[in-house]
Amino acid sequence: MAQIIINNMSFYYKEYYEPIFENVNLNLDSNWKLGLIGRNGRGKTTLLRLIHGELLPDKGKVIKSMKTEFFPFPMVLNYKKTIDVIKENIGGLKTLEDNLEDLECLQKYIDLDGYQMESRILKELNLMNLSESLLDRDYNTLSGGEKTKINLLTLFLKSNVFILLDEPTNHLDIEGKRIIANYLKRKTGFIVVSHDRNFLDTVCDHILSINKKSINIEKGNYSTWLKNKELVEQYEFRTKEKLEKEILSLEP
């Protein structure tokens, strides 16, 4: 099973004195459905960009045995029809399709599962509750919500990738969020940043929490993580309270 290994990683933005991350060590399984949480300013997007390789650590390493994809991302729009846009954003599949007489293009097309791609697209479209007629429309005429769903399913049609999702439900209505949550529930191999607790409960099987001085991984969804956090805080409070009473009893 493939992993992403973060080894003794430190990173800071040069204009700030305090490091964003310091000596972080993590092993992430490529089949996990990770929810990434933390207060604003703790570095959630920064961590995704470090894993993606868009940012480089000042110390340590990020070791990946598979490619990562980042959402949101700019779709390549060399074609107008939505189905062609999807294909072109899966390794230039539409360009290859238009040049199958070239043996090299044919082989690349086969390697990208080109002959089965249309049926796979239809399956993903159904999971996103989108109509097949949308595939014949000009991509630029789609609504913001439709584009979000198309872009997401395009990423999940790629092979052997680990997907980094930064607030994928931004600007979606309640129904749109529900559809995306149910879609991701069927998938594996991603990290998703979200402030929506119900969304994280539906989607995730692990929680990656960025704390003030550490990053922790815990199995379960957001509610599991929150319950365990509260138990730890209660234990720490009782321990502190007990210690304070003991100190008072020792005073003359």
C-alpha positions in Angstrom: 0.0 0.0 0.0 1.4 3.4 -1.1 2.2 6.1 1.5 3.1 9.7 1.7 5.9 10.1 4.3 6.6 13.5 5.8 10.0 13.2 7.5 11.2 15.9 10.0 9.7 18.7 7.9 9.9 22.3 8.9 8.6 25.3 6.9 8.2 29.0 7.4 7.3 32.0 5.3 10.2 34.3 5.2 8.2 37.4 6.3 7.2 35.7 9.5 9.4 34.9 12.5 7.4 31.9 13.8 7.6 28.7 11.8 4.4 27.4 10.3 5.5 23.8 10.8 8.5 22.5 12.8 9.9 18.9 12.8 6.7 17.3 11.5 6.7 13.5 11.0 3.6 11.8 9.4 2.9 8.6 7.5 -0.3 8.9 5.4 -1.8 5.8 3.7 -2.9 6.4 0.1 -6.2 4.6 0.7 -7.3 6.9 3.6 -10.1 9.5 3.4 -8.5 12.2 5.5 -10.2 15.3 6.8 -7.7 18.1 7.5 -8.8 20.5 10.3 -7.3 23.3 12.3 -8.0 26.9 13.2 -7.6 29.6 10.5 -4.0 30.5 10.0 -2.7 27.2 11.2 -1.5 26.2 7.7 -4.0 23.8 6.2 -3.6 25.0 2.6 0.2 25.3 3.2 0.4 21.7 4.2 -1.5 20.6 1.1 0.8 22.6 -1.1 3.9 21.1 0.6 2.5 17.6 0.0 1.8 18.6 -3.6 5.3 19.9 -4.1 4.1 23.4 -4.9 6.0 24.6 -1.8 9.3 23.1 -0.6 10.1 22.5 3.0 13.0 24.5 4.6 14.0 21.3 6.4 13.2 17.6 6.0 11.4 15.8 3.2 8.0 14.9 1.7 8.3 11.5 0.1 5.6 10.3 -2.3 5.2 7.0 -4.1 2.4 8.4 -6.3 1.4 11.6 -8.0 -0.8 14.2 -6.2 -3.5 16.4 -7.7 -4.7 19.7 -6.2 -8.2 21.1 -6.1 -9.1 23.8 -7.1 -7.1 23.8 -10.3 -7.3 25.6 -13.6 -8.9 23.3 -16.2 -7.3 23.2 -19.6 -9.8 24.5 -22.1 -8.4 23.7 -25.5 -11.9 22.3 -26.4 -15.4 23.6 -25.9 -17.6 20.5 -25.3 -17.6 19.4 -21.6 -16.9 15.8 -22.4 -13.8 16.9 -24.5 -12.7 19.2 -21.7 -12.9 16.3 -19.2 -10.9 14.0 -21.5 -8.2 16.6 -22.3 -7.7 17.2 -18.6 -7.0 13.5 -18.1 -3.5 13.4 -19.6 -4.4 15.1 -22.9 -6.8 12.3 -23.8 -8.8 14.2 -26.3 -5.7 15.3 -28.3 -4.6 11.7 -28.3 -8.0 10.6 -29.5 -7.8 12.9 -32.4 -4.4 11.4 -33.4 -4.9 7.7 -33.0 -3.3 7.0 -36.4 0.0 7.8 -34.7 1.2 4.7 -33.0 2.8 6.6 -30.1 -0.5 8.4 -29.5 -2.4 5.2 -29.7 -0.3 3.5 -27.1 -0.7 6.5 -24.7 -4.4 6.5 -25.3 -4.6 2.8 -24.4 -2.4 3.4 -21.3 -4.9 6.1 -20.2 -7.8 3.7 -20.6 -9.1 5.8 -23.5 -11.4 3.2 -25.0 -13.3 2.8 -21.6 -13.2 6.5 -20.6 -16.6 7.5 -21.9 -18.4 4.8 -20.0 -16.3 5.7 -16.9 -17.3 9.4 -17.3 -21.0 8.5 -17.5 -20.7 6.5 -14.3 -19.0 9.4 -12.4 -21.6 11.8 -13.9 -24.4 9.6 -12.4 -22.7 9.6 -9.0 -22.6 13.4 -9.2 -26.4 13.6 -10.0 -25.6 15.3 -13.3 -27.4 14.8 -16.6 -25.7 13.2 -19.6 -26.8 16.1 -21.8 -24.4 18.3 -19.9 -21.5 16.5 -21.7 -22.5 18.1 -25.0 -22.7 21.6 -23.6 -20.0 24.2 -23.9 -18.0 24.0 -20.6 -18.1 27.8 -20.3 -21.9 27.8 -20.1 -22.0 25.5 -17.0 -22.9 27.0 -13.6 -20.3 27.3 -10.9 -21.7 24.2 -9.1 -21.7 22.2 -12.3 -18.1 23.1 -13.0 -17.1 22.2 -9.4 -18.6 18.7 -9.8 -17.1 18.2 -13.3 -13.7 19.3 -12.1 -13.8 16.9 -9.1 -14.9 13.9 -11.1 -12.2 14.7 -13.6 -9.6 14.3 -10.9 -11.0 11.0 -9.7 -10.9 9.6 -13.2 -7.1 9.9 -13.2 -5.2 6.7 -12.2 -2.8 6.3 -9.3 -3.2 9.8 -7.9 -3.7 11.1 -4.3 -6.1 14.0 -4.3 -5.7 17.2 -2.2 -9.0 19.0 -1.9 -9.0 22.5 -0.5 -12.6 23.5 0.5 -14.3 21.7 -2.4 -17.8 22.7 -1.2 -17.2 26.5 -1.2 -20.0 28.4 -2.8 -22.3 25.3 -3.1 -25.8 25.2 -1.7 -26.9 22.6 0.8 -27.9 20.1 -1.9 -24.6 20.6 -3.7 -22.7 19.9 -0.5 -24.7 16.8 0.1 -24.0 15.5 -3.4 -20.3 16.1 -3.1 -20.2 14.5 0.3 -22.0 11.3 -1.0 -19.6 11.3 -4.0 -16.5 11.4 -1.8 -17.9 8.9 0.6 -17.5 6.3 -2.3 -13.9 7.3 -3.0 -10.6 6.7 -1.3 -7.1 8.3 -1.4 -7.6 12.0 -0.6 -7.2 14.8 2.0 -10.1 17.3 2.2 -10.1 20.6 4.0 -13.5 21.7 5.2 -15.1 23.6 8.1 -18.3 21.7 7.7 -18.6 19.1 10.5 -21.5 17.2 8.9 -19.5 17.0 5.7 -16.4 15.6 7.4 -18.6 13.1 9.4 -20.0 11.8 6.1 -16.8 11.7 4.1 -13.8 10.9 6.3 -12.3 7.8 8.0 -9.3 9.6 9.5 -8.8 13.1 10.8 -5.6 15.1 10.4 -5.6 17.9 13.0 -3.2 20.8 12.9 -2.7 22.0 16.5 -0.6 24.8 17.9 2.6 22.8 18.2 1.8 19.5 16.5 -0.1 17.6 13.8 -2.0 14.5 14.8 -3.7 11.7 12.9 -6.7 9.9 14.4 -8.8 7.1 13.0 -12.5 8.0 12.7 -14.6 11.0 11.6 -14.9 14.5 13.0 -17.3 13.5 15.7 -15.0 10.8 16.9 -12.1 13.2 17.0 -14.1 15.8 18.9 -15.3 13.3 21.5 -11.7 12.1 22.1 -10.5 15.7 22.3 -13.1 16.5 24.9 -12.1 13.5 27.0 -8.5 14.5 26.9 -9.3 18.0 27.9 -11.5 16.7 30.8 -8.7 14.5 32.0 -6.1 17.3 31.8 -8.5 19.6 33.7 -9.1 17.0 36.5 -5.3 16.3 36.7 -4.6 20.0 37.0 -7.3 20.5 39.6 -6.0 17.6 41.7 -2.5 18.9 41.5 -3.6 22.4 42.7 -5.4 20.9 45.6 -2.4 18.9 46.6 -0.2 22.0 46.4 -2.7 23.9 48.7 -2.7 21.0 51.2 1.1 21.2 51.5 1.2 24.9 52.2 1.8 25.8 55.9 
